[in-house]
């Protein structure tokens, strides 16, 4: 059994704690925030302390933290204090290097649109421009700014209310809805690492929103006696809507070819065979047959 490392946050410095936080709490979506100051100077900067917090009203929150090394604040925070508007642009793989370049700490007044080569486009309801290359841009007004501290590393929660959404049509499916596979989104990890949401990394899990899963405690006890079924496999089985009926099991035994396994003498070999068969069904996307396979041999 692996030993757990316990860390009192008061026993380490902010840089070390920051490294733990951003590495462990990942992946994080990226808010590519375009803002403008009272003089009209535009700033464009990415933030991964970001997420959506409400749909009604539509609220996005991101947090420009104070710099750890010298406790200064970022131009984005200065700007939204002067002009309480922001455009939060999403980031995908085709623009990730330009996004990273825009994170450079240029002097006040330097336009990161120009430095990064990204294209500013006039917004409809707010003054800061949106990023043309971004798949989705959210025009927002600032409802509140909450300072979380006054020392280096302290965040500043910017609560932004969406007033207009701009979607690049290239990322819509045939039903005119955003297509996750087309988005090719990227997210922030610790250090210099990012992750890319591509076909190979995508997977679906049926959510028990409208139904109540039977729970893993209802599965036959023999399910837990081998290592063939992973914790994820067992979790998927526990998400089933109900235990198979005797009628369903009888029909399954007649048509699935499992009867040969069921005639084997009780023991490890039989259990292993049942579990491997259920595993094969799960990998083929047929959790119903997997569940019936396991219940065919009782509890």
C-alpha positions, 0 to 999 in steps of 0.5 A: 500500500502506497504511503500518503504524504500529508502536508500542512499548508502552513508548513510550505511556501506559496510557490510549492503550494501553488505547484501542488494545486495547479498540478493536482487540480487539472485539467483546467479550461482556459479563459482567454480574456480580452479587456480594455482600460479607460484610455482604450488600450486593449489587453489579451491574457489567458487564465486557467483559474476559470470556469462556468458557475451559473446558467441563469444568470449566465455567470463565468468566473476567472481569477487573475492572481497576484504575482507571487514573486513581487505581489503585483497585479496583472493588467487584466485586473487593472482594466476590469476595475476601470472598465467593467467589461470583458470578453472571455474567449475559449481556446483550442489547439489551432491557436494554443501557441498564440495564446501562450505567447499572449501570456508574456508579461508585456509592458502596460499598453502593449497590445497582445493581439498584435504580439500574438498575431491574433485577430481582434473583432469588434464585440456587439455589447461590450467595448473589448474586442473578441478573438476571431480565431476563438471557437466561442467568445462570451461578451460579459459585464463584470458584476463583482470583483472579490479580492481573496487576499493581499499577499502574493498568490492571492486570487481576485475572483472576477464574476462576469455575466454573459450578455452575448455569445459568439460561436464560430459556425465551423464548430457546430454539428448538423443540429446547430449545437456545439460539437465537442469533437470539432472543438479540439479544446485544450486545457491547462495542467501543471508546469508547462503541460497542456492537454488536448481533447481529441478523439482518442481522449474522449469517452462517454459515461451514461449519467444517472440523472433521470434514473437511480443506479442500483449501486455496486452494493447490489451486485453479486458478491462474486464480482469483487473476488477477482481483479478482472473487472476494474473499479470503473467496470464495477461503477458502470455496472452499478449505474444500471437502472435495475437488477435483471428479472428472472425472465430476462435472465432465463431468456439471456441464458438461452440465447447468449451462449453463456450456458456452457460457462454456467455448467462448469463446476463452482470454483475460481475457473468458472468465476474467472470465465464469467468475469472475463465474459462480462468484461468483454461485453463492457468493452464492446459497450454492452453493459446490459449483457455484462450485468446479466452475465454476472447475475446468471450465476446468482449472488 
